[in-house]
Amino acid sequence: MDVVDQNNDGHGVEGFSEWALLDALDSIRTKGDFACFEPTPRLDPIIVVHDVGLIHLPLSEAQAKQIIAKSRQAPYGKGSETIVDTSVRNTWELDPGQFEIRFPNWQAVLDDILVGVDEEMDVNSPITAKLYKMLVYEKGAMFKAHTDTEKIPGMFGTLVISLSSPHEGGDVVVTHCGVSKTLRTSQHDTAYASWYSDVTHEVLPVKSGYRLVLTYNLATDPTAELPTVDSLHNEPRELELRRVLQLWSQEVSNGLRGPSPLYYILDHKYTEANISYRGLKTNDRIRTECLLKICAELGFDLFLTTMEREEFGIPDDHYYDGYHELDFVVDRSNKLKAIFELTGNRLTSDVEFDEDDILGEDPFDDEPDEENYTGFMGNSGPEAMHWYRLSALIIVPQAGILSFLSPASGRRLLQDSDFRSLCSYLTTQCTNSPGSKQPVAQLLEWLETCEHKTRRWTLPKKLLTSDLILRILEISMLNHELKLLRLVIDTYTERVPVELFRRMREEYDKLTISVDEFRECFTLAFETQSTVRQSHEAISAVIGDAEPTEELRDIVSQAVESYLRSCETRDLDAQDGAAILDLCLRHRDFSYVERTILPIVERRIEWTPFVLGFLGELHQSMERRQVPRDKVGPIYARISGCAVQGLNLAWLTAVKAAQEEKPHPIPFLYPRISEPLKCRTNYMTHNLMFQFISTLVSLELFDQLQLLVGKIQSQATQLVGQELNSLWIPLLHELFSVLDWHNSSPKVCWKQTYQSLLLVYLKNYVKEKPLMPDLSRRAVSCSCKDCANLNQLLVDPTRNTGRFPMGKMRRLHLHQQLERSNIDCTHLTERYGNPHTLVVTKTETQSKLKILAWLQRRLEAESQLKAFDQDKLQIVLGDKFDDIMSMEMLEAEAQPVTSNASSATTSIAQHPSSWAPNASSVPKATTTSRTAPAKWGNQILRDIGWIGGSGANNSPSSSGNAPSRPTQTIPNPIAGAKRKYIEIIDLTEDE
């Protein structure tokens, strides 16, 4: 019933009624579609082409070519012009005057087709069809997407009759309002297709054969309103819908009604995968389209949702077509499983709703979509859970968007990917409503609510992309909402994107923001740039190519001054070293470098990559003549000397701070080495060190070079782990290009350096070959009685297996101790007898894996050594050449294997060279290796029992590349036992 208010004059004023809104939406209906397609029995209009004769169907290739010979290239309309362009339309056409249709009842056939078109497209008006063309599409022929123009009075659409002619391709794709359909004429002998003139359509290329069609222009009475796909909606009904929504909007604005949402149940049910405006069907789509035209203007937003009702209760005894009816409902709950934008983008999920906000009667009166039924269980009667699901359209006043979309807990949002979707939606609302304060205020309020409810709140990078952060910051800047800007910058955990600085400059140049606003925006964003390099990028983005104003230059200059002084306490890397000098040379002069920056560099001299990056840029600036050579030379000599003097090789790392070391798939391949704590920014590359040494050579700074050589030699033994493989060995490769091979008495001798580093590489990276142990194992740390018995077994070099009959919890304790101590053994439970027995069997798997890993590292080292120029390497290694190349110092006499090993063969045994790293990027060795890796590799694997000796079966085992676990022999139960089957189950299983 409509609500009627009384105004001051006593006249009745109609109020908003939810029933009126429901009736207005229900009244918008259509039976038709924007296109139709229907196969038919074979039709032969008996076509006679002038100067060709009767056309026999199916069309033959010979007659197709004859028709084409009498045809012309079909044009297309572009504005007021008619153009022939085969890249847009490539087909042949005949006018009606060039052929005749001689089938006497053809008009009756045509009338039947028009009846079908009227029913499918809901034209609701007498249709006439006027023959327009006969078209022939040969291979490659097509017509790109276009819409038809009015060719006759009253024209509203097009009819195409596809005649019998074998072909592939040439199907028609019709598109309207984002919905596309493919009319597959090629799959039928004869068919017709029709569409409204304002529908975009495209003829796909013909792949083979010939496509033959008759085209007709469809028209109605010229004096009547022409039907279009949009006119399928009744205009008076749209006006009624607008009137009802206006009443609702007025009541919300006047405070007579809260801005709560209303739900309109759709005709069809949609899955969460396909619910979107483009996926809506028939009436659902038309009603949504009508609302779209009106809602934005009147201050409403539209969403799609999947609604769910959950009912728990007592079912009756009868089973109805897949479910049990509930006699008594114990509990009921309603929720929106998910809320979607019309694009299909999910915004949030699991939001409770008030069923009183659903338009119309209770829609959940059909049979349930899902049931969980539990029958009689002892003294408990049957019970059932029913789920009912519907799809709905949500209409929300814009003033209530925030309260509708925001869940009760901001903390849950921060742990949910819905956060990004909601933030993106609110940001898009701001972008789509330029100049409107309400969307910006809602975005700010929502972010403040999240911050308040979570107290210690941050915006993690995984939830907000840099693009989304940039959009929010731009909105705050363009809408002069500095509070939003501060909030986002203060809570975002990453640096502000550099693109924001470019936008600041653009808006400043367009006078969109004032000098004071620019200063505050720039200052807040600039403070998030954590490194000198990032600050350099930000300042460069602000300065750009255009000449900055004096005010802008002052703001940037102050920021540079403050930031450079802060380098005293910041972490600095090689890129920062180059950036800090470039910043100074762009915005200061060289005297500032001498006065301010050089003291900072000298005080941070232990940050070797930073200092070398600074020296590299200093040398490049000298080469580019940006700075005076006579000043730079002494400075370079002094700083480089200090850098070498403060060099500590153990502090350099070859792993970037942002990278996390991932465990290798084979244990012990790269064992964790106890290393001194390294500064996280002391990331050194071999290229950086090589550039430094090359510059020292070119500037003839031999004192610094000799000092560097001495440092490397004296500290070489401190080098461990990946630094040797990733930093120092590649550096030795590169140094060959700068060493003076023709000077019999070089000023700097690198011979000892090569010897020291390569020996350390073998000893500290490859390491000595692991020995096969005997049967003794280390003891577990626990001192309880059970563990004491276990330790007697573990440390005994003569016992291989121990049996421990005991209860479950005591077995579990031993199991945990063995796992925690990483003992090389198996521990399984015999599940017969009382109590069950824990069987501990010593294995050699870990030792064999260690040997396999050592074998890989040795092959890798061999490849590295072979990549050197062997003649030059022999010069620098001298009498140590043979020892280093053979790696004999790594070999140790292995102890005999004391237990039977598996005969499994690994791929490395068959192809040990495949385990070596790819050395194609480094020069090939000029001489061959003095070792035979395949031979000694196979010998090692024979030693550990992973491949047999001569004549052994070397086929891979079922376990692949990993060694198979030794078979455990379990004695049969005692005579007379009832259970003869012995099951071995992991200890963690229940008894």
Stockholm file with secondary structure:
# STOCKHOLM 1.0

chainA/1-991         MDVVDQNNDGHGVEGFSEWALLDALDSIRTKGDFACFEPTPRLDPIIVVHDVGLIHLPLSEAQAKQIIAKSRQAPYGKGSETIVDTSVRNTWELDPGQFEIRFPNWQAVLDDILVGVDEEMDVNSPITAKLYKMLVYEKGAMFKAHTDTEKIPGMFGTLVISLSSPHEGGDVVVTHCGVSKTLRTSQHDTAYASWYSDVTHEVLPVKSGYRLVLTYNLATDPTAELPTVDSLHNEPRELELRRVLQLWSQEVSNGLRGPSPLYYILDHKYTEANISYRGLKTNDRIRTECLLKICAELGFDLFLTTMEREEFGIPDDHYYDGYHELDFVVDRSNKLKAIFELTGNRLTSDVEFDEDDILGEDPFDDEPDEENYTGFMGNSGPEAMHWYRLSALIIVPQAGILSFLSPASGRRLLQDSDFRSLCSYLTTQCTNSPGSKQPVAQLLEWLETCEHKTRRWTLPKKLLTSDLILRILEISMLNHELKLLRLVIDTYTERVPVELFRRMREEYDKLTISVDEFRECFTLAFETQSTVRQSHEAISAVIGDAEPTEELRDIVSQAVESYLRSCETRDLDAQDGAAILDLCLRHRDFSYVERTILPIVERRIEWTPFVLGFLGELHQSMERRQVPRDKVGPIYARISGCAVQGLNLAWLTAVKAAQEEKPHPIPFLYPRISEPLKCRTNYMTHNLMFQFISTLVSLELFDQLQLLVGKIQSQATQLVGQELNSLWIPLLHELFSVLDWHNSSPKVCWKQTYQSLLLVYLKNYVKEKPLMPDLSRRAVSCSCKDCANLNQLLVDPTRNTGRFPMGKMRRLHLHQQLERSNIDCTHLTERYGNPHTLVVTKTETQSKLKILAWLQRRLEAESQLKAFDQDKLQIVLGDKFDDIMSMEMLEAEAQPVTSNASSATTSIAQHPSSWAPNASSVPKATTTSRTAPAKWGNQILRDIGWIGGSGANNSPSSSGNAPSRPTQTIPNPIAGAKRKYIEIIDLTEDE
#=GR chainA/1-991 SS CCCEEECTTSCEEECCCHHHHHHHHHTCCCSCCSEEEEECSCCCCCEEETTTEECCSSCCHHHHHHHHHHCEECCEEETTEEECCTTTEECEEECGGGEEECCTTHHHHHHHHHHHHHHHHTCCSCCEEEEEEEEEECTTCEEEEECCCCCSTTEEEEEEEECSCCEEECCEEEEETTEEEEECGGGSSSEEEEEETTSEEEECCEEEECEEEEEEEEECCTTSCCCCSGGGSCHHHHHHHHHHHHHHHHHHHTTSSCCCCEEEECSSCCCTTTCSTTTCCHHHHHHHHHHHHHHHHHTEEEEEEEEEEEEEEEEEEEEETTEEEEEEEEEEEEEEEEEECTTSCEEEEEEECCGGGBSSSCSCCSCCSEEEEECCBTTBCCEEEEEEEEEEEEEEEGGGHHHHHSCSCHHHHHTSTHHHHHHHHHHHHHHHSTTCHHHHHHHHHHHHHHHHHHSSCCBCTTTSCHHHHHHHHHHHHHTTCHHHHHHHHHHBSSCCCTHHHHHHHHHHHTTSSCHHHHHHHHHHHHTTCCSHHHHHHHHHHHHCSSCCCHHHHHHHHHHHHHHHHGGGTSCCCHHHHHHHHHHHHHHSCHHHIIIIIHHHHHHTTTCHHHHHHHHHHHHHHHHTTSSCHHHHHHHHHHHHHHHHHTCCGGGCBSSCTTCCCCCCSSTTSSCCCCCCCCCTTCBCCHHHHHHHHHHHHHTTCHHHHHHHHHHHHHHGGGCCTHHIIIIIHHHHHHHTTTSCSSCSSCSSCCHHHHHHHHHHIIIIIICCCCCCCCSCCCCCSCCSHHHHHHHHHHHCTTCCEEEEECCHHHHHHHHHHHHHHTCSEEEEEECSSSSCEEEEEECCHHHHHHHHHHHHHHHHHHHHHHHSCHHHHHHHHGGGHHHHHHTGGGCCCCCCCCSCCCCCCCHHHHCGGGGSCCCTTSCCCSSCCSSCHHHHHHHHHHHTTSSCSTTCCCCCCTTTTSCCCCCCCCCCCCTTCSCCCCCEECTTSCC
#=GC SS_cons         CCCEEECTTSCEEECCCHHHHHHHHHTCCCSCCSEEEEECSCCCCCEEETTTEECCSSCCHHHHHHHHHHCEECCEEETTEEECCTTTEECEEECGGGEEECCTTHHHHHHHHHHHHHHHHTCCSCCEEEEEEEEEECTTCEEEEECCCCCSTTEEEEEEEECSCCEEECCEEEEETTEEEEECGGGSSSEEEEEETTSEEEECCEEEECEEEEEEEEECCTTSCCCCSGGGSCHHHHHHHHHHHHHHHHHHHTTSSCCCCEEEECSSCCCTTTCSTTTCCHHHHHHHHHHHHHHHHHTEEEEEEEEEEEEEEEEEEEEETTEEEEEEEEEEEEEEEEEECTTSCEEEEEEECCGGGBSSSCSCCSCCSEEEEECCBTTBCCEEEEEEEEEEEEEEEGGGHHHHHSCSCHHHHHTSTHHHHHHHHHHHHHHHSTTCHHHHHHHHHHHHHHHHHHSSCCBCTTTSCHHHHHHHHHHHHHTTCHHHHHHHHHHBSSCCCTHHHHHHHHHHHTTSSCHHHHHHHHHHHHTTCCSHHHHHHHHHHHHCSSCCCHHHHHHHHHHHHHHHHGGGTSCCCHHHHHHHHHHHHHHSCHHHIIIIIHHHHHHTTTCHHHHHHHHHHHHHHHHTTSSCHHHHHHHHHHHHHHHHHTCCGGGCBSSCTTCCCCCCSSTTSSCCCCCCCCCTTCBCCHHHHHHHHHHHHHTTCHHHHHHHHHHHHHHGGGCCTHHIIIIIHHHHHHHTTTSCSSCSSCSSCCHHHHHHHHHHIIIIIICCCCCCCCSCCCCCSCCSHHHHHHHHHHHCTTCCEEEEECCHHHHHHHHHHHHHHTCSEEEEEECSSSSCEEEEEECCHHHHHHHHHHHHHHHHHHHHHHHSCHHHHHHHHGGGHHHHHHTGGGCCCCCCCCSCCCCCCCHHHHCGGGGSCCCTTSCCCSSCCSSCHHHHHHHHHHHTTSSCSTTCCCCCCTTTTSCCCCCCCCCCCCTTCSCCCCCEECTTSCC
//
